């Protein structure tokens, strides 16, 4: 039987309609928008903004955010069509199974581990670092760093993973409620920085708007001028990663045909507006050149403490917002990963334990527990830098496949009812594939090699277990 056997769409639709045996439908459009914002606004806003300004774009980083948002919008529009049409947990994995066949679906499902599981591990390590900053280094180094960094174990990272795993097991609505509170806190603090910071903007910091040619340390085309603006877009693109996690919760949406496009595209729009305003204020308060040395990860706190006298409390609030942001990102990443595994296990491509639902809460609790130990092992014993860029490759790969899938399904099944239709097909999907492929090529070669090795392990698992146990093949 072909490696590219496809899952019939009517079978997917029957799965979507089985509300008695499946996941509990509790999420509204507002919950889904909040989930998207929770997954998107994290380190990207607070760290990548200054990095892109100092390394490539200067004050024109605001334009970099617009370019990156347009690139994400191509993929977002394709996700919205699929999520409204096939409201099943599993996101890009499920869409690929219906359009390009089992083997491609497996590759996507395996790649999504890089985005969700390793993403959660990486962010939990960053959460630990910022908690220690907030506590003025009160946590001993040995208990907050991995053995590879000279420590013993990263306990704070394990702690936040354990707390959020428990919330996920309790229920999706409870998880969404907690996420909504976190989102409110961090968005409120971001808005506070924008409103107060606006009064401290120095217009001279916007001149020149792009980094001039010949500026020391900016030798290549992507490091100055409008080429630098595009280079900045490649840096801040990763600040948008996370909106696709909304589609993993499609099977838990009350009215997925209407609410999924609102959740995916709505969270993208809200975050894009916040990103543009935030970057405009940050580069107006402090000159972009200062972020090369003085800013780094604490760039926002540096700008407040140096130029916004009397607002030191806001620097502390920003640290709280970063911790809140990291918490919601971890929550949504763990949610997304467990739902992808839930779908893969239902299809027989993973052991049944990943699809077992809690008798009371109707959440994939065993999958959540297994993921805690898997993600926790990375978080406790591996440095965050080793997992970070792999997250981006897995995400971009999934984006590209979803864009291709929309086009394939339009050609092969034009008669299907589509509650939301991606505009300008095939132009939008083609542009989405081009943007995502270009950014994958842009990632450093070491990370590409590690991602390739991860995929080879996936092939071994597929041909050794999944192909033999596939429900569709049986």
KENU-521154 format. One record per residue (C-alpha): residue in three letters; residue number from 1; x, y, z. Coordinates in steps of 0.02 Angstrom, whole numbers. Layout:
# KENU-521154
{ronu 'ala'; NUM; {X; Y; Z}}
...
END
This chain:
# KENU-521154
{ronu 'unk'; 1; {0; 0; 0}}
{ronu 'unk'; 2; {63; 173; -46}}
{ronu 'unk'; 3; {160; 279; 78}}
{ronu 'unk'; 4; {46; 421; 25}}
{ronu 'unk'; 5; {-120; 342; 70}}
{ronu 'unk'; 6; {-239; 482; 119}}
{ronu 'unk'; 7; {-363; 488; 262}}
{ronu 'unk'; 8; {-539; 509; 187}}
{ronu 'unk'; 9; {-615; 677; 224}}
{ronu 'unk'; 10; {-784; 601; 272}}
{ronu 'unk'; 11; {-692; 499; 406}}
{ronu 'unk'; 12; {-616; 660; 474}}
{ronu 'unk'; 13; {-786; 744; 475}}
{ronu 'unk'; 14; {-861; 598; 573}}
{ronu 'unk'; 15; {-720; 614; 699}}
{ronu 'unk'; 16; {-756; 799; 715}}
{ronu 'unk'; 17; {-938; 766; 749}}
{ronu 'unk'; 18; {-909; 634; 883}}
{ronu 'unk'; 19; {-928; 746; 1034}}
{ronu 'unk'; 20; {-968; 603; 1154}}
{ronu 'unk'; 21; {-805; 506; 1137}}
{ronu 'unk'; 22; {-690; 647; 1085}}
{ronu 'unk'; 23; {-615; 799; 1168}}
{ronu 'unk'; 24; {-735; 915; 1258}}
{ronu 'unk'; 25; {-794; 1067; 1157}}
{ronu 'unk'; 26; {-778; 1214; 1276}}
{ronu 'unk'; 27; {-680; 1351; 1185}}
{ronu 'unk'; 28; {-757; 1510; 1114}}
{ronu 'unk'; 29; {-685; 1630; 985}}
{ronu 'unk'; 30; {-624; 1741; 1128}}
{ronu 'unk'; 31; {-536; 1592; 1210}}
{ronu 'unk'; 32; {-452; 1551; 1044}}
{ronu 'unk'; 33; {-391; 1729; 1015}}
{ronu 'unk'; 34; {-322; 1730; 1192}}
{ronu 'unk'; 35; {-236; 1562; 1160}}
{ronu 'unk'; 36; {-155; 1635; 1005}}
{ronu 'unk'; 37; {-96; 1792; 1095}}
{ronu 'unk'; 38; {-36; 1682; 1238}}
{ronu 'unk'; 39; {72; 1580; 1120}}
{ronu 'unk'; 40; {138; 1726; 1017}}
{ronu 'unk'; 41; {186; 1861; 1143}}
{ronu 'unk'; 42; {337; 1798; 1238}}
{ronu 'unk'; 43; {523; 1826; 1223}}
{ronu 'unk'; 44; {499; 1884; 1044}}
{ronu 'unk'; 45; {424; 2051; 1092}}
{ronu 'unk'; 46; {543; 2090; 1234}}
{ronu 'unk'; 47; {706; 2020; 1162}}
{ronu 'unk'; 48; {697; 2006; 972}}
{ronu 'unk'; 49; {644; 2188; 948}}
{ronu 'unk'; 50; {808; 2259; 1014}}
{ronu 'unk'; 51; {908; 2121; 929}}
{ronu 'unk'; 52; {833; 2159; 758}}
{ronu 'unk'; 53; {856; 2347; 781}}
{ronu 'unk'; 54; {1039; 2335; 833}}
{ronu 'unk'; 55; {1091; 2199; 711}}
{ronu 'unk'; 56; {1001; 2247; 551}}
{ronu 'unk'; 57; {856; 2368; 543}}
{ronu 'unk'; 58; {884; 2515; 661}}
{ronu 'unk'; 59; {724; 2614; 698}}
{ronu 'unk'; 60; {649; 2539; 540}}
{ronu 'unk'; 61; {621; 2379; 641}}
{ronu 'unk'; 62; {439; 2433; 640}}
{ronu 'unk'; 63; {438; 2397; 453}}
{ronu 'unk'; 64; {525; 2230; 487}}
{ronu 'unk'; 65; {378; 2182; 597}}
{ronu 'unk'; 66; {256; 2226; 457}}
{ronu 'unk'; 67; {353; 2118; 332}}
{ronu 'unk'; 68; {360; 1972; 453}}
{ronu 'unk'; 69; {174; 1990; 490}}
{ronu 'unk'; 70; {133; 1984; 304}}
{ronu 'unk'; 71; {237; 1824; 289}}
{ronu 'unk'; 72; {143; 1747; 436}}
{ronu 'unk'; 73; {-23; 1805; 364}}
{ronu 'unk'; 74; {3; 1695; 209}}
{ronu 'unk'; 75; {19; 1541; 319}}
{ronu 'unk'; 76; {-117; 1603; 439}}
{ronu 'unk'; 77; {-245; 1619; 299}}
{ronu 'unk'; 78; {-208; 1440; 244}}
{ronu 'unk'; 79; {-222; 1376; 423}}
{ronu 'unk'; 80; {-389; 1466; 442}}
{ronu 'unk'; 81; {-463; 1378; 290}}
{ronu 'unk'; 82; {-410; 1206; 350}}
{ronu 'unk'; 83; {-459; 1235; 532}}
{ronu 'unk'; 84; {-635; 1290; 485}}
{ronu 'unk'; 85; {-657; 1148; 360}}
{ronu 'unk'; 86; {-575; 1006; 459}}
{ronu 'unk'; 87; {-601; 1048; 644}}
{ronu 'unk'; 88; {-494; 906; 711}}
{ronu 'unk'; 89; {-354; 910; 839}}
{ronu 'unk'; 90; {-183; 891; 761}}
{ronu 'unk'; 91; {-164; 1049; 657}}
{ronu 'unk'; 92; {-42; 1032; 511}}
{ronu 'unk'; 93; {-23; 844; 541}}
{ronu 'unk'; 94; {-209; 813; 512}}
{ronu 'unk'; 95; {-217; 929; 361}}
{ronu 'unk'; 96; {-69; 840; 279}}
{ronu 'unk'; 97; {-149; 669; 310}}
{ronu 'unk'; 98; {-303; 722; 212}}
{ronu 'unk'; 99; {-211; 806; 68}}
{ronu 'unk'; 100; {-37; 732; 45}}
{ronu 'unk'; 101; {-44; 562; 128}}
{ronu 'unk'; 102; {14; 469; 282}}
{ronu 'unk'; 103; {203; 480; 260}}
{ronu 'unk'; 104; {200; 670; 237}}
{ronu 'unk'; 105; {80; 683; 386}}
{ronu 'unk'; 106; {201; 582; 492}}
{ronu 'unk'; 107; {347; 695; 442}}
{ronu 'unk'; 108; {244; 848; 493}}
{ronu 'unk'; 109; {189; 770; 657}}
{ronu 'unk'; 110; {369; 725; 698}}
{ronu 'unk'; 111; {429; 900; 648}}
{ronu 'unk'; 112; {297; 979; 762}}
{ronu 'unk'; 113; {386; 900; 910}}
{ronu 'unk'; 114; {527; 1022; 871}}
{ronu 'unk'; 115; {405; 1167; 880}}
{ronu 'unk'; 116; {297; 1121; 1028}}
{ronu 'unk'; 117; {395; 1006; 1143}}
{ronu 'unk'; 118; {568; 1083; 1119}}
{ronu 'unk'; 119; {486; 1255; 1114}}
{ronu 'unk'; 120; {409; 1224; 1285}}
{ronu 'unk'; 121; {577; 1162; 1353}}
{ronu 'unk'; 122; {671; 1313; 1286}}
{ronu 'unk'; 123; {546; 1438; 1355}}
{ronu 'unk'; 124; {540; 1353; 1526}}
{ronu 'unk'; 125; {730; 1374; 1538}}
{ronu 'unk'; 126; {711; 1559; 1497}}
{ronu 'unk'; 127; {570; 1569; 1627}}
{ronu 'unk'; 128; {692; 1502; 1756}}
{ronu 'unk'; 129; {822; 1634; 1711}}
{ronu 'unk'; 130; {699; 1779; 1725}}
{ronu 'unk'; 131; {626; 1714; 1889}}
{ronu 'unk'; 132; {801; 1716; 1961}}
{ronu 'unk'; 133; {824; 1894; 1898}}
{ronu 'unk'; 134; {663; 1947; 1982}}
{ronu 'unk'; 135; {723; 1865; 2145}}
{ronu 'unk'; 136; {896; 1948; 2129}}
{ronu 'unk'; 137; {985; 1781; 2107}}
{ronu 'unk'; 138; {911; 1699; 2262}}
{ronu 'unk'; 139; {903; 1527; 2178}}
{ronu 'unk'; 140; {1072; 1437; 2189}}
{ronu 'unk'; 141; {1163; 1419; 2022}}
{ronu 'unk'; 142; {1175; 1230; 2042}}
{ronu 'unk'; 143; {986; 1215; 2057}}
{ronu 'unk'; 144; {942; 1331; 1912}}
{ronu 'unk'; 145; {1063; 1271; 1777}}
{ronu 'unk'; 146; {1095; 1110; 1682}}
{ronu 'unk'; 147; {1247; 998; 1710}}
{ronu 'unk'; 148; {1316; 1058; 1542}}
{ronu 'unk'; 149; {1320; 1234; 1615}}
{ronu 'unk'; 150; {1406; 1183; 1776}}
{ronu 'unk'; 151; {1246; 1159; 1875}}
{ronu 'unk'; 152; {1154; 1004; 1936}}
{ronu 'unk'; 153; {973; 1027; 1882}}
{ronu 'unk'; 154; {859; 1169; 1827}}
{ronu 'unk'; 155; {723; 1154; 1961}}
{ronu 'unk'; 156; {624; 1314; 1920}}
{ronu 'unk'; 157; {603; 1255; 1740}}
{ronu 'unk'; 158; {536; 1088; 1802}}
{ronu 'unk'; 159; {421; 1177; 1926}}
{ronu 'unk'; 160; {333; 1284; 1794}}
{ronu 'unk'; 161; {315; 1132; 1679}}
{ronu 'unk'; 162; {237; 1030; 1822}}
{ronu 'unk'; 163; {114; 1169; 1868}}
{ronu 'unk'; 164; {57; 1198; 1688}}
{ronu 'unk'; 165; {45; 1010; 1653}}
{ronu 'unk'; 166; {-72; 993; 1803}}
{ronu 'unk'; 167; {-180; 1136; 1736}}
{ronu 'unk'; 168; {-190; 1052; 1565}}
{ronu 'unk'; 169; {-242; 886; 1641}}
{ronu 'unk'; 170; {-379; 971; 1741}}
{ronu 'unk'; 171; {-462; 1033; 1582}}
{ronu 'unk'; 172; {-450; 1138; 1425}}
{ronu 'unk'; 173; {-572; 1269; 1488}}
{ronu 'unk'; 174; {-471; 1288; 1649}}
{ronu 'unk'; 175; {-313; 1303; 1544}}
{ronu 'unk'; 176; {-395; 1433; 1433}}
{ronu 'unk'; 177; {-455; 1531; 1585}}
{ronu 'unk'; 178; {-282; 1534; 1662}}
{ronu 'unk'; 179; {-209; 1583; 1494}}
{ronu 'unk'; 180; {-336; 1725; 1478}}
{ronu 'unk'; 181; {-281; 1795; 1648}}
{ronu 'unk'; 182; {-97; 1785; 1598}}
{ronu 'unk'; 183; {-132; 1866; 1430}}
{ronu 'unk'; 184; {-226; 2008; 1516}}
{ronu 'unk'; 185; {-78; 2040; 1632}}
{ronu 'unk'; 186; {57; 2042; 1500}}
{ronu 'unk'; 187; {-44; 2141; 1372}}
{ronu 'unk'; 188; {-88; 2269; 1507}}
{ronu 'unk'; 189; {96; 2292; 1549}}
{ronu 'unk'; 190; {144; 2304; 1365}}
{ronu 'unk'; 191; {10; 2438; 1340}}
{ronu 'unk'; 192; {72; 2527; 1496}}
{ronu 'unk'; 193; {248; 2533; 1424}}
{ronu 'unk'; 194; {181; 2599; 1258}}
{ronu 'unk'; 195; {71; 2734; 1336}}
{ronu 'unk'; 196; {198; 2796; 1466}}
{ronu 'unk'; 197; {349; 2771; 1352}}
{ronu 'unk'; 198; {269; 2876; 1214}}
{ronu 'unk'; 199; {302; 3031; 1318}}
{ronu 'unk'; 200; {489; 2991; 1327}}
{ronu 'unk'; 201; {516; 2969; 1140}}
{ronu 'unk'; 202; {661; 3071; 1071}}
{ronu 'unk'; 203; {627; 3102; 883}}
{ronu 'unk'; 204; {815; 3116; 853}}
{ronu 'unk'; 205; {829; 2928; 883}}
{ronu 'unk'; 206; {732; 2897; 722}}
{ronu 'unk'; 207; {864; 2985; 617}}
{ronu 'unk'; 208; {921; 2904; 507}}
{ronu 'unk'; 209; {775; 2784; 496}}
{ronu 'unk'; 210; {879; 2640; 423}}
{ronu 'unk'; 211; {1059; 2597; 464}}
{ronu 'unk'; 212; {1174; 2694; 345}}
{ronu 'unk'; 213; {1293; 2603; 229}}
{ronu 'unk'; 214; {1470; 2600; 298}}
{ronu 'unk'; 215; {1416; 2587; 480}}
{ronu 'unk'; 216; {1549; 2484; 572}}
{ronu 'unk'; 217; {1493; 2306; 603}}
{ronu 'unk'; 218; {1361; 2315; 467}}
{ronu 'unk'; 219; {1452; 2251; 314}}
{ronu 'unk'; 220; {1330; 2138; 222}}
{ronu 'unk'; 221; {1175; 2192; 127}}
{ronu 'unk'; 222; {1059; 2119; 258}}
{ronu 'unk'; 223; {1137; 2226; 396}}
{ronu 'unk'; 224; {1103; 2403; 333}}
{ronu 'unk'; 225; {980; 2504; 229}}
{ronu 'unk'; 226; {821; 2423; 166}}
{ronu 'unk'; 227; {913; 2258; 151}}
{ronu 'unk'; 228; {935; 2271; 339}}
{ronu 'unk'; 229; {748; 2298; 359}}
{ronu 'unk'; 230; {719; 2131; 271}}
{ronu 'unk'; 231; {858; 2054; 376}}
{ronu 'unk'; 232; {769; 2121; 530}}
{ronu 'unk'; 233; {609; 2037; 470}}
{ronu 'unk'; 234; {697; 1868; 470}}
{ronu 'unk'; 235; {749; 1900; 652}}
{ronu 'unk'; 236; {578; 1956; 715}}
{ronu 'unk'; 237; {482; 1826; 612}}
{ronu 'unk'; 238; {508; 1704; 754}}
{ronu 'unk'; 239; {420; 1824; 872}}
{ronu 'unk'; 240; {259; 1776; 782}}
{ronu 'unk'; 241; {277; 1588; 804}}
{ronu 'unk'; 242; {132; 1515; 901}}
{ronu 'unk'; 243; {-28; 1566; 811}}
{ronu 'unk'; 244; {-33; 1395; 727}}
{ronu 'unk'; 245; {-53; 1316; 900}}
{ronu 'unk'; 246; {-232; 1383; 897}}
{ronu 'unk'; 247; {-274; 1258; 760}}
{ronu 'unk'; 248; {-223; 1111; 871}}
{ronu 'unk'; 249; {-373; 1152; 981}}
{ronu 'unk'; 250; {-499; 1144; 837}}
{ronu 'unk'; 251; {-583; 989; 910}}
{ronu 'unk'; 252; {-617; 1084; 1072}}
{ronu 'unk'; 253; {-695; 1238; 992}}
{ronu 'unk'; 254; {-883; 1260; 1015}}
{ronu 'unk'; 255; {-910; 1327; 839}}
{ronu 'unk'; 256; {-749; 1289; 744}}
{ronu 'unk'; 257; {-813; 1341; 572}}
{ronu 'unk'; 258; {-835; 1520; 632}}
{ronu 'unk'; 259; {-717; 1529; 782}}
{ronu 'unk'; 260; {-556; 1451; 713}}
{ronu 'unk'; 261; {-523; 1585; 580}}
{ronu 'unk'; 262; {-563; 1719; 710}}
{ronu 'unk'; 263; {-442; 1639; 834}}
{ronu 'unk'; 264; {-299; 1618; 711}}
{ronu 'unk'; 265; {-312; 1781; 614}}
{ronu 'unk'; 266; {-375; 1884; 763}}
{ronu 'unk'; 267; {-225; 1840; 871}}
{ronu 'unk'; 268; {-108; 1882; 726}}
{ronu 'unk'; 269; {-187; 2053; 701}}
{ronu 'unk'; 270; {-184; 2099; 887}}
{ronu 'unk'; 271; {-2; 2046; 908}}
{ronu 'unk'; 272; {54; 2136; 749}}
{ronu 'unk'; 273; {-21; 2300; 811}}
{ronu 'unk'; 274; {60; 2280; 982}}
{ronu 'unk'; 275; {229; 2234; 903}}
{ronu 'unk'; 276; {230; 2388; 790}}
{ronu 'unk'; 277; {184; 2509; 931}}
{ronu 'unk'; 278; {305; 2428; 1053}}
{ronu 'unk'; 279; {453; 2433; 933}}
{ronu 'unk'; 280; {415; 2614; 886}}
{ronu 'unk'; 281; {418; 2668; 1069}}
{ronu 'unk'; 282; {571; 2564; 1117}}
{ronu 'unk'; 283; {680; 2631; 974}}
{ronu 'unk'; 284; {616; 2807; 1011}}
{ronu 'unk'; 285; {663; 2803; 1196}}
{ronu 'unk'; 286; {840; 2734; 1169}}
{ronu 'unk'; 287; {950; 2742; 1015}}
{ronu 'unk'; 288; {964; 2578; 921}}
{ronu 'unk'; 289; {1155; 2580; 938}}
{ronu 'unk'; 290; {1141; 2561; 1126}}
{ronu 'unk'; 291; {1055; 2393; 1111}}
{ronu 'unk'; 292; {1215; 2318; 1038}}
{ronu 'unk'; 293; {1301; 2323; 1207}}
{ronu 'unk'; 294; {1191; 2388; 1347}}
{ronu 'unk'; 295; {1026; 2309; 1299}}
{ronu 'unk'; 296; {1034; 2127; 1249}}
{ronu 'unk'; 297; {901; 2022; 1340}}
{ronu 'unk'; 298; {863; 2161; 1465}}
{ronu 'unk'; 299; {844; 2293; 1328}}
{ronu 'unk'; 300; {672; 2354; 1385}}
{ronu 'unk'; 301; {724; 2367; 1568}}
{ronu 'unk'; 302; {882; 2459; 1512}}
{ronu 'unk'; 303; {782; 2588; 1413}}
{ronu 'unk'; 304; {664; 2618; 1561}}
{ronu 'unk'; 305; {800; 2632; 1693}}
{ronu 'unk'; 306; {912; 2744; 1584}}
{ronu 'unk'; 307; {786; 2863; 1506}}
{ronu 'unk'; 308; {621; 2849; 1600}}
{ronu 'unk'; 309; {672; 2917; 1769}}
{ronu 'unk'; 310; {545; 2887; 1906}}
{ronu 'unk'; 311; {476; 2732; 1820}}
{ronu 'unk'; 312; {593; 2599; 1890}}
{ronu 'unk'; 313; {440; 2502; 1947}}
{ronu 'unk'; 314; {393; 2482; 1763}}
{ronu 'unk'; 315; {557; 2387; 1733}}
{ronu 'unk'; 316; {504; 2264; 1868}}
{ronu 'unk'; 317; {330; 2254; 1792}}
{ronu 'unk'; 318; {409; 2213; 1623}}
{ronu 'unk'; 319; {501; 2066; 1704}}
{ronu 'unk'; 320; {334; 2008; 1775}}
{ronu 'unk'; 321; {257; 2025; 1601}}
{ronu 'unk'; 322; {400; 1922; 1528}}
{ronu 'unk'; 323; {371; 1785; 1657}}
{ronu 'unk'; 324; {184; 1790; 1620}}
{ronu 'unk'; 325; {220; 1786; 1434}}
{ronu 'unk'; 326; {334; 1636; 1450}}
{ronu 'unk'; 327; {205; 1546; 1557}}
{ronu 'unk'; 328; {66; 1563; 1428}}
{ronu 'unk'; 329; {184; 1512; 1287}}
{ronu 'unk'; 330; {232; 1353; 1381}}
{ronu 'unk'; 331; {48; 1317; 1418}}
{ronu 'unk'; 332; {-5; 1331; 1236}}
{ronu 'unk'; 333; {147; 1235; 1172}}
{ronu 'unk'; 334; {110; 1089; 1289}}
{ronu 'unk'; 335; {-73; 1095; 1240}}
{ronu 'unk'; 336; {-28; 1092; 1055}}
{ronu 'unk'; 337; {95; 948; 1072}}
{ronu 'unk'; 338; {-26; 838; 1169}}
{ronu 'unk'; 339; {-163; 868; 1039}}
{ronu 'unk'; 340; {-48; 823; 894}}
{ronu 'unk'; 341; {1; 662; 984}}
{ronu 'unk'; 342; {-184; 631; 1022}}
{ronu 'unk'; 343; {-225; 632; 837}}
{ronu 'unk'; 344; {-73; 528; 788}}
{ronu 'unk'; 345; {-117; 397; 920}}
{ronu 'unk'; 346; {-298; 391; 861}}
{ronu 'unk'; 347; {-229; 352; 687}}
{ronu 'unk'; 348; {-119; 213; 756}}
{ronu 'unk'; 349; {43; 302; 714}}
{ronu 'unk'; 350; {87; 317; 899}}
{ronu 'unk'; 351; {43; 201; 1045}}
{ronu 'unk'; 352; {-135; 213; 1110}}
{ronu 'unk'; 353; {-77; 286; 1277}}
{ronu 'unk'; 354; {-61; 457; 1193}}
{ronu 'unk'; 355; {-248; 459; 1152}}
{ronu 'unk'; 356; {-316; 395; 1318}}
{ronu 'unk'; 357; {-436; 524; 1392}}
{ronu 'unk'; 358; {-461; 557; 1577}}
{ronu 'unk'; 359; {-629; 481; 1630}}
{ronu 'unk'; 360; {-685; 643; 1712}}
{ronu 'unk'; 361; {-591; 787; 1630}}
{ronu 'unk'; 362; {-586; 712; 1452}}
{ronu 'unk'; 363; {-410; 774; 1423}}
{ronu 'unk'; 364; {-265; 667; 1357}}
{ronu 'unk'; 365; {-191; 657; 1532}}
{ronu 'unk'; 366; {-70; 514; 1501}}
{ronu 'unk'; 367; {2; 607; 1352}}
{ronu 'unk'; 368; {21; 762; 1461}}
{ronu 'unk'; 369; {114; 662; 1595}}
{ronu 'unk'; 370; {231; 579; 1469}}
{ronu 'unk'; 371; {265; 748; 1389}}
{ronu 'unk'; 372; {307; 821; 1559}}
{ronu 'unk'; 373; {447; 693; 1582}}
{ronu 'unk'; 374; {508; 713; 1401}}
{ronu 'unk'; 375; {505; 904; 1400}}
{ronu 'unk'; 376; {563; 910; 1581}}
{ronu 'unk'; 377; {719; 808; 1539}}
{ronu 'unk'; 378; {770; 940; 1411}}
{ronu 'unk'; 379; {725; 1084; 1526}}
{ronu 'unk'; 380; {816; 1014; 1678}}
{ronu 'unk'; 381; {975; 947; 1598}}
{ronu 'unk'; 382; {1003; 1035; 1430}}
{ronu 'unk'; 383; {1048; 1220; 1398}}
{ronu 'unk'; 384; {911; 1320; 1312}}
{ronu 'unk'; 385; {1022; 1375; 1167}}
{ronu 'unk'; 386; {1033; 1196; 1103}}
{ronu 'unk'; 387; {845; 1182; 1075}}
{ronu 'unk'; 388; {798; 1360; 1023}}
{ronu 'unk'; 389; {828; 1367; 835}}
{ronu 'unk'; 390; {759; 1191; 808}}
{ronu 'unk'; 391; {590; 1260; 861}}
{ronu 'unk'; 392; {593; 1381; 715}}
{ronu 'unk'; 393; {635; 1250; 584}}
{ronu 'unk'; 394; {493; 1135; 640}}
{ronu 'unk'; 395; {371; 1281; 633}}
{ronu 'unk'; 396; {423; 1344; 462}}
{ronu 'unk'; 397; {416; 1169; 390}}
{ronu 'unk'; 398; {237; 1148; 454}}
{ronu 'unk'; 399; {189; 1319; 384}}
{ronu 'unk'; 400; {253; 1272; 211}}
{ronu 'unk'; 401; {161; 1105; 207}}
{ronu 'unk'; 402; {-4; 1185; 260}}
{ronu 'unk'; 403; {12; 1312; 119}}
{ronu 'unk'; 404; {42; 1172; -7}}
{ronu 'unk'; 405; {-102; 1071; 66}}
{ronu 'unk'; 406; {-230; 1210; 39}}
{ronu 'unk'; 407; {-181; 1222; -143}}
{ronu 'unk'; 408; {-184; 1032; -168}}
{ronu 'unk'; 409; {-357; 1017; -91}}
{ronu 'unk'; 410; {-425; 1161; -196}}
{ronu 'unk'; 411; {-370; 1069; -354}}
{ronu 'unk'; 412; {-422; 893; -303}}
{ronu 'unk'; 413; {-580; 931; -203}}
{ronu 'unk'; 414; {-649; 1098; -264}}
{ronu 'unk'; 415; {-827; 1046; -216}}
{ronu 'unk'; 416; {-793; 1037; -29}}
{ronu 'unk'; 417; {-883; 1161; 83}}
{ronu 'unk'; 418; {-760; 1290; 149}}
{ronu 'unk'; 419; {-832; 1402; 287}}
{ronu 'unk'; 420; {-677; 1511; 268}}
{ronu 'unk'; 421; {-585; 1525; 102}}
{ronu 'unk'; 422; {-404; 1578; 84}}
{ronu 'unk'; 423; {-405; 1723; -42}}
{ronu 'unk'; 424; {-303; 1726; -203}}
{ronu 'unk'; 425; {-263; 1540; -215}}
{ronu 'unk'; 426; {-134; 1487; -276}}
{ronu 'unk'; 427; {-43; 1654; -254}}
{ronu 'unk'; 428; {-58; 1663; -63}}
{ronu 'unk'; 429; {-3; 1481; -34}}
{ronu 'unk'; 430; {143; 1501; -156}}
{ronu 'unk'; 431; {202; 1659; -68}}
{ronu 'unk'; 432; {185; 1570; 99}}
{ronu 'unk'; 433; {294; 1426; 39}}
{ronu 'unk'; 434; {425; 1546; -32}}
{ronu 'unk'; 435; {438; 1646; 131}}
{ronu 'unk'; 436; {448; 1491; 242}}
{ronu 'unk'; 437; {574; 1401; 131}}
{ronu 'unk'; 438; {685; 1555; 121}}
{ronu 'unk'; 439; {687; 1569; 311}}
{ronu 'unk'; 440; {728; 1383; 332}}
{ronu 'unk'; 441; {876; 1405; 214}}
{ronu 'unk'; 442; {927; 1557; 316}}
{ronu 'unk'; 443; {944; 1455; 479}}
{ronu 'unk'; 444; {1125; 1408; 520}}
{ronu 'unk'; 445; {1192; 1244; 450}}
{ronu 'unk'; 446; {1222; 1163; 620}}
{ronu 'unk'; 447; {1038; 1179; 666}}
{ronu 'unk'; 448; {989; 1112; 494}}
{ronu 'unk'; 449; {1098; 958; 523}}
{ronu 'unk'; 450; {1022; 924; 695}}
{ronu 'unk'; 451; {846; 944; 622}}
{ronu 'unk'; 452; {895; 822; 484}}
{ronu 'unk'; 453; {955; 696; 613}}
{ronu 'unk'; 454; {790; 715; 708}}
{ronu 'unk'; 455; {695; 677; 547}}
{ronu 'unk'; 456; {801; 520; 517}}
{ronu 'unk'; 457; {752; 458; 690}}
{ronu 'unk'; 458; {572; 492; 640}}
{ronu 'unk'; 459; {591; 384; 484}}
{ronu 'unk'; 460; {653; 239; 592}}
{ronu 'unk'; 461; {502; 256; 707}}
{ronu 'unk'; 462; {381; 268; 560}}
{ronu 'unk'; 463; {445; 114; 466}}
{ronu 'unk'; 464; {478; 17; 627}}
{ronu 'unk'; 465; {311; 51; 715}}
{ronu 'unk'; 466; {189; 174; 637}}
{ronu 'unk'; 467; {172; 99; 463}}
{ronu 'unk'; 468; {132; -72; 536}}
{ronu 'unk'; 469; {4; -5; 661}}
{ronu 'unk'; 470; {-82; 125; 552}}
{ronu 'unk'; 471; {-271; 116; 578}}
{ronu 'unk'; 472; {-301; 173; 400}}
{ronu 'unk'; 473; {-195; 31; 329}}
{ronu 'unk'; 474; {-286; -97; 435}}
END
